[in-house]
Amino acid sequence: MRTFIALLIAAFSSFVQAGPQIQHWVAPTGAKVYFVASRDLPILDVQIDFVAGGARSPADKSGVASLTASLLDAGAGSLDEEQISGRLVDLGARLSSGSDHDKASVNLRTLSFATEKTGALALMRAVLSAPTFPEAVLAREKTRTIESLKEADTRPDAIAGKRFVAALYPGHPYGNVATPESVAKIVRDDLVTFYQTYYTARGAVVSIIGDVSKSEAEAIAVQLTEALPAGEPVAALPPVTLPQRETLKVAHPAAQSHIHVGLPAITRTDPDYFALLVGNYTLGGGGFVSRLMKEVREKRGYAYSVYSTFAPRVLPGPFQIGLQTKREQADDALQVVDAVLTKFLAEGPTAQELAAAKKNLIDGQALRIDSNAKLLAHLSLIGFHGLPLDYLDQFPRKVGAITRDDVKAAFQRHVKPENLVTVIVAAD
């Protein structure tokens, strides 16, 4: 009897600690759907992702992906952008869109009451399936974008970021960035062609969370994707080639040197993801408890802030160390960074550092999924990258199982000194 009671308690505890119950299916339109019912508030959140990120822009017209995403709500069917904006205000809904390197996303948040939900979903469908990309709005946004890019090209931080990406991914779509010249070449037909090629039903990942039933979610997914082009499978991007180790110095009058060090390192589905996540907390992702912060800032005062991060993508995304320091001490700061990284690659974290990193990541998981908006982002992540449905449940177990040897081996596989690129803007 005691054994039975103990099993019941364990089962109940496991149920209580479990993450959100994610349901997944493929809609009749071919769209992949991920759904979590959340009945606590009368809110509905929907995100639709497409394989339409910046890496899909033509090399000589970088910026097409971003402009296409941002102009979806500039006109739809018979509605212009002011009418779309007015309807959103009347419905109390929010509609937004954007893109990154791999994907473009369209987001809707609305009340789940019948009138508001029906109106907001109809508007989202129109924006998704019948964007008009008005010439006047395109001209306005091109001007705004070009002026913004020109201004960014005067700032050392923006220059460093652009040069770093180009050095990490030479000749690869990940290395293409929008310039005033590339944006100036873009015409309306480019947006129409990009939309028709990549905003397709079969390529859509629909994430839904909120105050609706599964049958309602099924209907919503069909409603939002049935009017999209069916589409063909999107071709894979070319493989990423690791760069050779080099240091690029860019002249600039700034008093502070802006420094990036890194290389292409990891995909989002790589088995080493959790080991790198845990290890990076100790190296430079844990703020004031990280080794880089202690050695570069606290002991020597070379920088106010220094960090390291992994940014996984569909193809290997960058590992990056970043800092700003007085230009006359840039070389000294870089020597410290190199020494810290070299030691970490050779030895990995200490037992105490490993325990602290795992505790922080596991304890912080609840805060990373404590709202529907945050859960929606995780649904999108799981759906777009094809992660397991129980990924959120797996997270604490995967992190907790990481050993010092796991961290050391993962870093040695993915952070190779012979492939590290260093970019210094405002260098002596």
NUTIPA-490313 format. One record per residue (C-alpha): residue number from 1; y, z, x. Coordinates in steps of 0.25 Angstrom, whole numbers. Example, Ala and Ser with C-alpha at 12.3 -4.5 7.8 and 13.67 -1.06 7.14 Angstrom:
PT     i      py      pz      px
PT     1     -18      31      49
PT     2      -4      29      55
//
This chain:
PT     i      py      pz      px
PT     1       0       0       0
PT     2      10       4      11
PT     3       7     -10      18
PT     4      10     -17       5
PT     5      23     -10       3
PT     6      26     -13      18
PT     7      24     -27      16
PT     8      32     -28       3
PT     9      44     -21      11
PT    10      42     -31      22
PT    11      42     -43      13
PT    12      54     -37       5
PT    13      62     -35      18
PT    14      58     -49      23
PT    15      64     -55      10
PT    16      77     -47      10
PT    17      79     -52      25
PT    18      76     -66      22
PT    19      87     -76      22
PT    20      92     -85      11
PT    21      81     -93       4
PT    22      83    -107       8
PT    23      77    -118      -1
PT    24      76    -132       4
PT    25      73    -146      -2
PT    26      76    -161      -1
PT    27      84    -166     -13
PT    28      80    -179     -20
PT    29      92    -185     -12
PT    30      85    -182       1
PT    31      95    -171       4
PT    32      90    -158      11
PT    33      94    -146       3
PT    34      94    -131       7
PT    35      97    -121      -4
PT    36     100    -106      -5
PT    37     102     -99     -18
PT    38     113     -89     -18
PT    39     116     -83     -31
PT    40     125     -71     -27
PT    41     138     -79     -28
PT    42     142     -91     -37
PT    43     144    -100     -25
PT    44     137    -113     -21
PT    45     138    -118      -7
PT    46     133    -132      -3
PT    47     133    -139      10
PT    48     128    -154      13
PT    49     126    -158      27
PT    50     124    -172      32
PT    51     120    -178      46
PT    52     134    -182      47
PT    53     140    -174      59
PT    54     149    -179      70
PT    55     138    -184      78
PT    56     136    -195      68
PT    57     150    -201      70
PT    58     151    -214      77
PT    59     155    -211      92
PT    60     168    -219      91
PT    61     172    -213      78
PT    62     169    -198      80
PT    63     175    -190      68
PT    64     169    -199      57
PT    65     159    -187      53
PT    66     170    -177      52
PT    67     179    -186      45
PT    68     168    -190      35
PT    69     165    -176      32
PT    70     179    -171      30
PT    71     183    -183      21
PT    72     171    -181      11
PT    73     180    -173       2
PT    74     193    -182       4
PT    75     188    -190      -8
PT    76     176    -192     -16
PT    77     174    -202     -27
PT    78     187    -202     -36
PT    79     192    -189     -30
PT    80     202    -188     -19
PT    81     203    -176      -9
PT    82     213    -169     -17
PT    83     205    -170     -30
PT    84     192    -165     -22
PT    85     200    -154     -17
PT    86     206    -150     -31
PT    87     192    -150     -37
PT    88     187    -141     -26
PT    89     199    -131     -29
PT    90     196    -132     -44
PT    91     181    -129     -42
PT    92     184    -118     -31
PT    93     174    -125     -22
PT    94     175    -129      -7
PT    95     170    -142      -1
PT    96     171    -145      13
PT    97     164    -154      23
PT    98     163    -156      38
PT    99     154    -160      50
PT   100     149    -156      63
PT   101     141    -163      74
PT   102     128    -165      66
PT   103     132    -164      51
PT   104     143    -165      40
PT   105     143    -155      29
PT   106     149    -154      15
PT   107     151    -140       9
PT   108     153    -135      -5
PT   109     156    -121     -10
PT   110     158    -119     -25
PT   111     156    -109     -36
PT   112     142    -110     -42
PT   113     148    -110     -57
PT   114     144    -123     -64
PT   115     158    -129     -65
PT   116     162    -126     -50
PT   117     148    -130     -45
PT   118     147    -143     -53
PT   119     161    -147     -49
PT   120     160    -144     -34
PT   121     146    -150     -32
PT   122     151    -163     -39
PT   123     163    -163     -30
PT   124     154    -161     -18
PT   125     145    -172     -22
PT   126     157    -182     -24
PT   127     162    -178     -10
PT   128     148    -180      -4
PT   129     144    -193     -11
PT   130     157    -200     -13
PT   131     168    -198      -2
PT   132     179    -208      -2
PT   133     185    -205      12
PT   134     199    -209       8
PT   135     206    -217      18
PT   136     219    -209      17
PT   137     211    -196      19
PT   138     204    -202      31
PT   139     216    -206      38
PT   140     222    -192      36
PT   141     210    -185      41
PT   142     209    -195      53
PT   143     224    -192      57
PT   144     221    -177      56
PT   145     208    -178      64
PT   146     215    -186      75
PT   147     227    -177      76
PT   148     217    -165      77
PT   149     209    -171      87
PT   150     221    -175      96
PT   151     226    -160      95
PT   152     212    -155      99
PT   153     212    -164     111
PT   154     224    -156     116
PT   155     216    -143     115
PT   156     207    -139     127
PT   157     197    -132     117
PT   158     195    -145     109
PT   159     195    -154     122
PT   160     184    -145     128
PT   161     176    -146     115
PT   162     177    -161     115
PT   163     174    -163     129
PT   164     162    -153     129
PT   165     155    -160     117
PT   166     157    -174     124
PT   167     151    -169     137
PT   168     139    -162     130
PT   169     136    -174     122
PT   170     140    -187     130
PT   171     137    -200     122
PT   172     131    -192     111
PT   173     136    -191      96
PT   174     138    -176      98
PT   175     148    -179     109
PT   176     157    -187     100
PT   177     169    -180      95
PT   178     180    -185      87
PT   179     193    -191      94
PT   180     206    -196      89
PT   181     201    -210      93
PT   182     188    -209      86
PT   183     194    -203      73
PT   184     205    -214      73
PT   185     194    -225      72
PT   186     187    -219      59
PT   187     189    -226      46
PT   188     185    -224      32
PT   189     172    -233      33
PT   190     167    -224      45
PT   191     167    -212      35
PT   192     161    -219      24
PT   193     150    -225      34
PT   194     148    -211      40
PT   195     147    -205      26
PT   196     137    -215      21
PT   197     128    -214      33
PT   198     127    -198      34
PT   199     131    -192      21
PT   200     117    -195      15
PT   201     108    -188       5
PT   202      96    -188      14
PT   203     104    -183      25
PT   204     111    -172      17
PT   205     107    -157      19
PT   206     112    -149       7
PT   207     113    -134       8
PT   208     116    -126      -5
PT   209     118    -111      -6
PT   210     123    -103     -18
PT   211     122    -100     -33
PT   212     113    -111     -37
PT   213      98    -113     -40
PT   214      89    -122     -32
PT   215      89    -132     -44
PT   216     104    -132     -44
PT   217     104    -134     -28
PT   218      94    -145     -30
PT   219     103    -152     -40
PT   220     115    -149     -31
PT   221     109    -156     -19
PT   222     105    -168     -27
PT   223     119    -169     -33
PT   224     126    -168     -19
PT   225     117    -178     -12
PT   226     112    -188     -23
PT   227     125    -197     -21
PT   228     124    -198      -6
PT   229     119    -210       1
PT   230     104    -208       3
PT   231     105    -211      18
PT   232      96    -214      29
PT   233      91    -204      40
PT   234     102    -201      50
PT   235      98    -205      64
PT   236      97    -195      75
PT   237     107    -192      85
PT   238     104    -196      99
PT   239      98    -185     108
PT   240     108    -176     116
PT   241     107    -178     131
PT   242     111    -166     139
PT   243     123    -168     148
PT   244     123    -166     163
PT   245     130    -153     168
PT   246     145    -156     170
PT   247     159    -149     170
PT   248     170    -157     163
PT   249     185    -152     166
PT   250     196    -157     156
PT   251     210    -155     160
PT   252     219    -148     151
PT   253     232    -139     152
PT   254     226    -127     145
PT   255     226    -114     152
PT   256     212    -111     147
PT   257     200    -119     151
PT   258     191    -122     139
PT   259     176    -123     144
PT   260     164    -127     137
PT   261     150    -127     144
PT   262     137    -132     137
PT   263     127    -143     134
PT   264     119    -148     122
PT   265     109    -138     119
PT   266     102    -136     106
PT   267      99    -142      92
PT   268      99    -133      80
PT   269      84    -134      78
PT   270      80    -130      93
PT   271      70    -119      94
PT   272      79    -113     104
PT   273      90    -111      95
PT   274      88     -96      92
PT   275      86     -93     107
PT   276      98    -100     111
PT   277     106     -93      99
PT   278     101     -79     104
PT   279     104     -82     119
PT   280     118     -88     116
PT   281     122     -75     109
PT   282     120     -68     123
PT   283     126     -79     131
PT   284     139     -83     124
PT   285     137     -82     109
PT   286     138     -67     107
PT   287     153     -65     109
PT   288     156     -53     118
PT   289     142     -49     120
PT   290     139     -63     126
PT   291     137     -65     141
PT   292     147     -76     142
PT   293     158     -67     135
PT   294     155     -55     144
PT   295     155     -63     157
PT   296     166     -73     155
PT   297     176     -64     146
PT   298     173     -50     148
PT   299     169     -49     163
PT   300     179     -60     168
PT   301     189     -63     157
PT   302     187     -78     159
PT   303     188     -81     144
PT   304     191     -75     131
PT   305     179     -81     124
PT   306     167     -88     130
PT   307     155     -92     121
PT   308     142    -100     121
PT   309     136    -107     109
PT   310     125    -116     105
PT   311     128    -126      94
PT   312     115    -133      90
PT   313     115    -146      83
PT   314     105    -157      78
PT   315     105    -161      92
PT   316     107    -152     104
PT   317     121    -145     101
PT   318     129    -138     112
PT   319     128    -125     120
PT   320     142    -121     124
PT   321     149    -111     132
PT   322     164    -110     129
PT   323     176    -103     135
PT   324     190    -104     138
PT   325     196     -98     151
PT   326     208     -99     160
PT   327     207    -112     167
PT   328     208    -106     181
PT   329     196     -98     178
PT   330     188    -108     171
PT   331     178    -110     183
PT   332     176     -95     184
PT   333     173     -94     170
PT   334     163    -105     170
PT   335     156     -99     182
PT   336     154     -86     173
PT   337     149     -95     161
PT   338     139    -102     170
PT   339     134     -89     176
PT   340     132     -83     163
PT   341     125     -95     157
PT   342     116     -97     170
PT   343     112     -82     169
PT   344     109     -83     154
PT   345     100     -96     156
PT   346      92     -89     167
PT   347      90     -75     161
PT   348      93     -76     146
PT   349      99     -64     138
PT   350      95     -50     142
PT   351      86     -42     132
PT   352      99     -34     127
PT   353     107     -47     125
PT   354      95     -54     118
PT   355      94     -42     108
PT   356     109     -42     105
PT   357     109     -57     103
PT   358      97     -57      93
PT   359     103     -45      86
PT   360     116     -51      84
PT   361     111     -64      79
PT   362     101     -58      69
PT   363     111     -48      64
PT   364     121     -58      62
PT   365     112     -68      54
PT   366     115     -61      41
PT   367     130     -63      43
PT   368     127     -78      46
PT   369     121     -80      32
PT   370     129     -70      24
PT   371     136     -80      15
PT   372     133     -93       7
PT   373     142    -101      16
PT   374     134     -96      29
PT   375     121     -98      22
PT   376     125    -112      18
PT   377     128    -115      33
PT   378     114    -110      37
PT   379     108    -119      25
PT   380     115    -131      31
PT   381     110    -128      45
PT   382      96    -126      41
PT   383      96    -139      32
PT   384     103    -148      42
PT   385      95    -144      54
PT   386      82    -142      47
PT   387      80    -127      50
PT   388      69    -119      44
PT   389      73    -114      30
PT   390      71    -100      35
PT   391      80    -101      47
PT   392      89     -90      42
PT   393      77     -81      41
PT   394      71     -86      54
PT   395      85     -83      62
PT   396      83     -68      64
PT   397      68     -70      68
PT   398      71     -81      77
PT   399      82     -74      84
PT   400      75     -61      85
PT   401      63     -68      92
PT   402      71     -74     103
PT   403      68     -68     117
PT   404      76     -68     130
PT   405      66     -79     136
PT   406      69     -87     123
PT   407      84     -87     126
PT   408      82     -90     141
PT   409      73    -102     138
PT   410      81    -108     127
PT   411      94    -107     135
PT   412      87    -113     147
PT   413      82    -125     138
PT   414      95    -128     132
PT   415     106    -123     141
PT   416     104    -131     154
PT   417     114    -129     165
PT   418     112    -144     170
PT   419     117    -149     156
PT   420     129    -140     154
PT   421     143    -146     152
PT   422     156    -139     155
PT   423     169    -143     150
PT   424     182    -137     154
PT   425     195    -141     148
PT   426     208    -136     155
PT   427     200    -135     168
PT   428     207    -134     182
//
